[in-house]
Amino acid sequence: MPNSLASATSPYLQQHADNPVDWVEWGDAAFADATARGVPVLVSVGYAACHWCHVMAHESFEDAGTAAFMNEHFVCVKVDREERPDVDAVYMAATQAMTGAGGWPMTVFTTPTGEPFFCGTYFPPRPVQGMPSFPQVLASVAAAWTTRRDEVETSAATIAAALAERGTTPDPSGDHDAVAGRALAALGTAFDAGRGGFGRAPKFPPSMVLEWLLRHHARTGDAAALAMADTTLEAMARGGMYDQLAGGFARYSVDAAWTVPHFEKMLYDNAQLLRVYAHAFRADGSDLAHRVATETAGWMLDELRTAQGAFASSLDADSEGREGAFYAWSPAQLRDVLGDDDGAWAAEVLGVTEEGTFEHGTSVLQRRSDPADTERLDRLRARLLGDRERRPRPGRDDKVVSGWNGLAVAGLAEAGALLDRPDLVDAAAAAARFLLDTHVRRAHDGSVRLVRASRDGVPGAAPAVLEDYAHVADGLLALSAVTGDPAWFAAAGDLLETVLLHFAAQDGGLRDTADDETDAIIGRIRVLQDAADGPTPSGQSAAAAALLAYASLTGSLRHREAAERALRGPLQLAARFPTAAGAALAVVEAILDGPREVAVVGRRDDPATHALHRVALRSTAPGLVVALGEPGAESPPLLRDRPLVGGAPAAYVCRGFVCELPTTSPQDLATSLACGADTAPPALPPDPVSGNRPPSETP
């Protein structure tokens, strides 16, 4: 008989609906039940594309004896970390503190009031390699709770108090240029010059770091930054982590050479990498970057777009009960599909060997170089893709997450503009409309609120966190820049107003959860601020980016100051751990470059307006903001009082709080927006009376 997860929004939770475990969703009711029964809570955290989550479920949660013990001695709570990142953050912090490591599946035992006292990750059904079995863990925890409850509760209270004190203490001082320089030097020591990426295996796609490196090179001309970015971008695109048939990137490479991936494919990775490869193409016209951006965008639309026009969360790593079965090939399989000659040629080009690079004599397709006959390869790729479509497919987590869809909106909007693909811009707009129609509501105080996720067009109950507000706002601002529709700008402003009103922390930074939308348990022991980037930018860094862009479009000192405060925590990590602060460092490059603000004024149907707008969007200036509008437009405020020049469309450029004369020439605009070490923003003169420099307001 299904447990209560059958009606959950999350596909991951629904996967456990038929377990004999009496799972319940996270919420006050679960902890009230634990209090009434006098038993601890077992919180099991995972996500739909997690391979070892599936393994533990099959080994333990589907076992009747194990489930019976769990039901008798615990209240069992199942959590989708993608739906409740606030819950995941608290218990991951506890797991890392207690064990020195973390990951998923995550297994946490708490008191009936939610304080953790024993944490771990995967536990096998039988002892192996010194690891206790899950039944042993269950029995030990139950016995400790029964015989030493006072000791357990005291320990749990101490752990909860320590978690509540975690957070960042911002450093109010600091030279941004010096911070970027120290971070770049530290990053260089971790760079793998031969294979790309940073550090040793496993290697994750360093999306935020790559964006920072491209921006840093654009601002300074630093050749080392560009070399690290280009080498890594090419290595990832040519290795097995990139799907050489359909496009799109897997979660990470298990080896240092990007050969064999962990095969799950996530929306958040691909949305960010789409944007980075589009920016790499913008920087130097690379054919490889153009191809990868085009194919990745196509994969997102083909594989992740939902019936409502938004984007699903992920594709599973497993099919046919095996990880990677959908993606791997043997030489014999290539010959069966392509014939002997074409099959042998494709095997050589795509790195398929008799020994295999993966399992069972199969290989993950690679493209370490481009053959002379690329048209032949493209024809064969299409035939292989058609054959692969007949294989059993990996499962899809079709949950729509606000923040990850915000990343997709930004990536598709900018890629559409840079690749001359209006269909990608249309897809971004459709996803944005869905978010605003389905994920947004008005709170009792009139503020705009987001839910974290929906499924099949039905919003879930979990509140959005800071990264959701920031990424959706950033996506809306990108869409506004590309389309010139002021409605996207206005919606972004509403979300950022909520950030300023309800996410402000006492130390001047930003909390990861709203002050009035966090349940009592997380409110008591939550991690206030997570400054480090993970697979996505930290909430603080993401918010800094959106707030800075909005400030540049409006001249709002309030938003500018909030952006700089939000950066202080993440930037403390930058010099020692630059790979954990790439998103913040990318925002720093925007600040150091100006940011640059371009208002393009002209009729939409005038080719001269389009030419100016195209030049503006193709600038590599870090943190560039673009506003497009008809003569007399009032929104965004950057457009106000910007008339045509001699009756012709014009572009107005401001940088570092100083504005240039308008231009009607696309060539002159391109020159004005040129980047490099010799184009530092103009210095502002001190006030003649006080000697202080003027405040950060756009004239």
Secondary structure, 3 states (H helix, E strand, C coil): CCCHHHHCCCHHHHCCCCCCCCCEECCHHHHHHHHHHCCCEEEEEECCCCHHHHHHHHHHHCCHHHHHHHHHHCEEEEEECCCCHHHHHHHHHHHHHHHCCCCCCEEEEECCCCCEEEEECCCCCCCECCECCHHHHHHHHHHHHHHCHHHHHHHHHHHHHHHHHCCCCCCCCCCHHHHHHHHHHHHHHHECCCCCCECCCCECCCHHHHHHHHHHHHHHCCHHHHHHHHHHHHHHHHCCCECCCCCCECCEECCCCCCCEECCEEHHHHHHHHHHHHHHHHHHCCHHHHHHHHHHHHHHHHHHECCCCCECCEECCEECCEECCCCCECHHHHHHHHCHHHHHHHHHHCCCCCCCCCCCCCECCCCCCCCCCHHHHHHHHHHHHHHHCCCCCCCEECCEEHHHHHHHHHHHHHHHHHCCCHHHHHHHHHHHHHHHHHHEEECCCCCEEEECEEECCEECCCECCHHHHHHHHHHHHHHHHHHCCHHHHHHHHHHHHHHHHHCECCCCCECCCCCCCCCHHHHHHCCCCCCCCCCCCCHHHHHHHHHHHHHHHHCCHHHHHHHHHHHHHHHHHHCCCHHHCHHHHHHHHHHHHCCEEEEEECCCCCHHHHHHHHHHHCCCCCCCEEEEECCCCCCCHHHCCCCCECCECEEEEEECCEECCCECCHHHHHHHCCCCCCCCCCCCCCCCCCCCCCCCCCC
